[in-house]
């Protein structure tokens, strides 16, 4: 199998599997308990907290563990419920929908802007957003889910008030995430009724999951993965982009290669449906994702690609290739051995008139 869907989720690192196995055996006790097994579990949780704090240049007290990025995002939005919330049109649905439901019409209180988008990988003007928001007395949140491990992160240099992270994008388990909350900024717990996380998130700790998250964070630090992404992975991504443009008529890129994360490539193929491309590739053992999302039986074009291109055909014909540390040159060759033929086949049976030949 050629796996090129790391932006959706990543396989567990062997180090994470080992750490979680050990946790199930040794750190199963409730981390909030006063007995020794509980203290041992809490110590491991605090180790993970310190690792994330070190990676992003934060204080450990500013890290709250959550069930994932969507919960972290919703927690920030909930904090500003009833106030005006400004978001970019490229944000994740957990930001856009929460802001739509919970936001008000008062003076802007929160600006939420990704550092890099999950579908096309492109950087957003976070520095400009921070400057504007703080000048107006507002707070700034950034979803850094896709950035962790791919680039160095310094939340103090970025001057962020809140930031979101997820374990399963970096080889950790699904169901664990974190929220950075700068000391002194407004905060309202999403889950109340417990003293966990200094009363900032009630519910029993997911100790095994957090330990797995910690093992993934340690891997990032030990291997300086952002350096590998900047060299090896960027080269693979750029090679695939070049070969697609050279070998497939009617292809185009939705990712600005010079202004994006090194591991994400979004491309469109004229007169070929993205869902069909994905299924044909899947049959060849190649895993990618599409630029459309199925909701209530309706295939809707990606809101990100619609915001960027304004062209539903481009959005519907898009494929996201997202790389991880295990991808190789051979993976590129396997993709390009079958992708041109798949696109040609789909274009020949398409009812959409091609603009290019």
C-alpha positions in Angstrom: 0.0 0.0 0.0 1.1 3.6 -0.8 -0.3 5.8 2.0 -0.6 9.4 1.0 -3.3 10.6 3.4 -1.2 11.6 6.4 -3.0 15.0 6.7 -6.1 13.0 7.6 -4.5 10.7 10.1 -1.2 8.9 10.5 -0.3 5.3 11.5 0.8 4.9 15.1 4.6 5.1 15.5 6.2 1.9 16.9 7.4 4.0 19.8 3.8 5.1 20.5 2.5 1.5 20.4 5.2 0.4 22.9 4.5 3.3 25.2 0.7 2.6 25.2 1.2 -1.1 25.8 3.3 -0.3 28.8 0.8 2.3 30.0 -2.0 -0.3 29.8 0.0 -2.5 32.1 1.6 0.0 34.5 -0.3 3.3 34.3 -3.9 2.2 34.3 -4.9 3.9 37.6 -7.0 7.0 37.7 -4.5 9.9 37.5 -6.6 12.0 39.8 -6.4 9.5 42.7 -4.2 10.1 45.8 -2.7 6.7 45.9 0.7 5.7 44.5 -0.6 4.2 41.2 -2.5 7.4 40.6 0.6 9.5 41.2 2.5 7.3 38.7 -0.1 7.9 36.1 -0.2 11.6 36.7 3.6 11.8 36.4 3.4 10.3 32.9 0.7 12.8 32.0 2.9 15.6 33.2 5.8 14.3 31.2 3.7 14.6 28.0 2.6 18.1 29.0 6.2 19.2 29.4 7.2 17.7 26.0 4.5 19.6 24.2 5.3 22.8 26.1 9.0 22.4 25.1 8.1 21.8 21.4 6.0 25.0 21.2 7.9 27.2 23.7 5.1 27.4 26.2 4.8 26.9 30.0 3.4 23.4 30.9 0.7 25.2 32.9 -0.6 26.6 29.6 -1.3 23.1 28.1 -4.7 21.4 28.5 -5.2 17.9 27.2 -8.4 17.3 25.3 -10.0 14.6 23.1 -8.7 16.2 19.9 -8.5 19.3 17.8 -12.3 19.7 17.3 -12.8 19.8 21.1 -9.9 22.2 21.5 -11.3 24.5 18.7 -14.8 24.3 20.2 -13.5 25.1 23.7 -11.9 28.4 22.4 -15.0 29.4 20.5 -17.2 28.6 23.5 -15.1 30.9 25.6 -16.2 33.8 23.4 -19.8 32.8 23.1 -22.1 35.7 22.3 -19.2 37.8 21.1 -18.2 38.5 17.5 -15.8 35.8 16.2 -13.8 36.4 13.0 -12.5 33.4 11.1 -10.9 32.9 7.8 -13.0 31.0 5.1 -10.3 28.3 5.1 -10.8 27.1 8.7 -11.8 23.6 9.7 -15.5 23.0 10.1 -15.1 22.8 13.9 -14.2 26.4 13.9 -16.5 27.7 11.2 -19.6 26.0 12.5 -18.9 26.7 16.1 -18.4 30.4 15.3 -21.6 30.5 13.3 -23.7 28.9 16.1 -22.1 30.6 19.1 -20.8 34.0 17.7 -22.5 37.3 18.3 -22.6 40.8 16.8 -20.5 42.8 19.2 -17.1 44.2 18.7 -14.8 41.4 17.5 -13.4 39.5 20.5 -11.7 36.5 18.9 -9.9 36.0 15.6 -9.3 32.4 14.6 -6.8 31.8 11.8 -4.9 28.7 10.9 -1.1 28.9 10.4 -1.4 26.4 7.5 -4.5 25.0 5.9 -5.2 21.2 6.1 -6.5 20.8 2.5 -4.1 22.8 0.4 -1.3 23.2 2.9 -0.9 27.0 2.3 0.2 29.4 4.9 -2.3 32.1 6.1 -1.2 35.6 7.1 -1.3 34.9 10.8 1.2 37.7 11.7 -1.2 40.2 10.1 -4.2 38.7 12.0 -2.4 38.9 15.3 -1.4 42.5 14.8 -4.9 43.5 13.9 -6.6 41.6 16.6 -4.3 42.7 19.4 -4.5 46.3 18.2 -8.3 46.1 18.6 -8.1 44.4 22.0 -9.1 41.0 20.7 -7.6 37.5 21.2 -6.1 35.2 18.6 -6.5 31.5 18.2 -4.6 29.4 15.6 -5.3 25.8 14.7 -1.8 24.3 14.5 -2.9 20.7 14.0 -1.2 20.3 10.6 1.9 22.2 11.6 3.1 20.3 14.6 6.2 18.3 13.7 6.3 19.8 10.2 7.7 23.2 11.2 9.3 24.7 14.3 6.6 26.3 16.5 7.0 29.1 18.9 3.6 30.3 20.3 5.3 33.2 22.1 7.0 34.5 18.9 3.7 34.1 17.0 2.1 36.0 19.9 -0.9 33.6 20.1 -3.4 33.5 22.9 -4.7 30.0 22.0 -3.5 27.1 19.8 -4.8 23.7 18.9 -3.0 20.4 18.5 -3.9 16.8 17.7 -2.0 13.5 18.4 -3.1 11.4 15.5 -1.6 13.8 12.9 1.9 13.0 14.3 1.8 9.2 14.8 -0.1 9.4 18.1 -3.5 7.9 18.9 -6.8 9.1 17.8 -8.9 10.7 20.5 -6.2 12.8 22.1 -5.4 16.5 21.6 -4.3 19.6 23.4 -5.1 23.2 23.7 -2.6 25.9 24.5 -4.1 28.7 26.6 -1.8 31.6 27.3 -1.7 32.5 31.0 -4.1 35.3 31.8 -6.3 35.2 28.7 -10.1 34.5 29.0 -11.1 30.9 29.3 -14.4 29.0 29.8 -14.3 25.2 30.2 -16.3 23.3 27.7 -16.6 20.3 30.1 -17.5 21.2 33.7 -18.0 19.0 36.7 -14.5 17.9 37.5 -11.2 19.2 39.0 -9.0 17.7 36.2 -6.7 20.1 34.3 -7.0 22.7 37.1 -10.8 22.7 36.6 -10.3 23.6 32.9 -11.6 20.3 31.6 -13.6 17.9 33.7 -13.6 14.1 33.1 -11.3 11.2 33.9 -7.9 11.5 32.2 -7.3 9.4 29.1 -4.0 8.3 30.6 -3.0 5.7 28.0 -3.9 8.1 25.1 -2.0 11.0 26.6 1.1 8.8 27.2 0.8 7.8 23.5 0.7 11.5 22.6 3.7 12.0 24.7 5.7 9.3 23.0 4.8 10.9 19.6 6.0 14.3 20.9 9.2 12.8 22.1 9.8 11.3 18.7 9.4 14.7 17.1 11.9 16.2 19.4 14.4 13.4 19.3 14.4 13.3 15.4 13.8 17.0 14.7 11.2 15.9 12.2 10.7 19.4 10.9 14.1 19.2 9.4 13.3 15.9 7.6 10.0 17.4 6.3 11.9 20.4 5.0 14.3 18.3 3.0 13.3 14.8 2.2 9.5 15.2 2.3 9.5 18.5 0.5 11.5 17.1 -2.3 9.1 14.1 -2.7 6.1 16.5 -2.7 7.6 18.8 -5.3 8.7 15.9 -7.5 5.1 14.5 -7.5 3.8 18.0 -8.4 6.2 18.4 -11.3 5.5 14.9 -12.7 1.7 15.5 -12.5 2.0 18.7 -14.4 4.3 17.2 -17.0 2.6 13.8 -17.5 -1.1 14.5 -17.1 -2.9 16.9 -19.5 -5.4 19.1 -17.9 -3.8 19.0 -14.5 -3.2 22.0 -12.2 -2.0 22.6 -8.7 -4.1 24.2 -5.9 -1.1 24.4 -3.6 1.4 27.1 -3.8 4.6 25.1 -3.4 6.6 28.1 -2.2 4.1 29.1 0.4 2.9 25.9 2.0 3.7 23.1 4.4 6.2 20.7 2.8 4.0 17.6 2.9 0.7 18.6 1.3 -0.1 18.8 -2.4 -3.6 19.5 -3.7 -4.0 19.0 -7.4 -7.0 19.2 -9.8 -7.6 17.1 -12.9 -9.9 18.7 -15.6 -13.0 16.7 -16.5 -12.3 14.0 -13.9 -14.3 13.6 -10.6 -12.2 13.5 -7.5 -14.2 10.7 -5.9 -13.7 8.5 -9.0 -10.0 9.2 -9.0 -9.8 8.3 -5.3 -11.6 5.0 -5.9 -9.5 4.0 -8.8 -6.3 4.8 -6.9 -7.6 2.9 -3.9 -8.1 -0.2 -6.1 -4.4 0.1 -7.0 -3.5 0.3 -3.3 -2.9 4.1 -3.3 -4.6 6.0 -0.5 -5.4 9.7 -1.0 -8.3 12.1 -0.1 -10.6 14.2 -2.2 -11.6 17.8 -2.3 -15.3 17.1 -1.6 -17.1 16.1 1.5 -20.2 13.9 1.6 -22.9 15.4 3.8 -26.4 14.0 4.0 -26.0 12.2 0.8 -25.0 15.3 -1.2 -21.5 15.7 -2.6 -20.5 19.2 -1.8 -17.3 20.9 -3.1 -14.6 21.7 -0.5 -15.3 25.1 1.1 -11.5 25.6 1.1 -11.2 25.2 -2.6 -14.3 27.2 -3.3 -12.9 30.0 -1.2 -9.5 29.8 -3.1 -10.7 29.2 -6.6 -14.4 29.9 -6.7 -14.7 27.1 -9.2 -16.8 24.1 -8.3 -15.4 22.0 -11.1 -11.9 22.5 -9.8 -13.0 21.6 -6.3 -14.8 18.5 -7.4 -11.8 17.3 -9.5 -9.2 17.8 -6.7 -7.1 15.2 -4.9 -5.0 15.8 -1.8 -1.7 13.9 -1.5 -0.2 14.3 1.9 3.1 12.8 2.9 4.6 11.3 6.0 8.1 10.4 7.2 7.8 6.9 5.8 7.1 7.9 2.2 9.8 7.2 -0.5 10.7 7.9 -4.1 9.2 4.5 -4.9 5.8 5.7 -3.7 6.0 8.5 -6.3 6.8 6.1 -9.0 3.9 3.8 -8.1 1.5 6.7 -8.1 2.6 8.0 -11.5 2.6 4.5 -12.9 -1.2 4.5 -12.7 -2.5 8.0 -12.2 -2.1 9.3 -15.8 -4.0 6.3 -17.1 -6.8 6.8 -14.5 -7.2 10.4 -15.5 -7.2 9.6 -19.2 -9.9 7.0 -18.7 -12.1 9.3 -16.7 -11.6 12.3 -19.1 -12.7 10.1 -22.0 -16.0 9.2 -20.4 -16.7 12.6 -18.8 -19.6 14.8 -19.9 -17.6 17.9 -18.9 -16.0 19.7 -21.9 -12.3 20.0 -21.4 -10.7 23.5 -21.7 -7.3 22.1 -22.4 -6.2 19.2 -24.6 
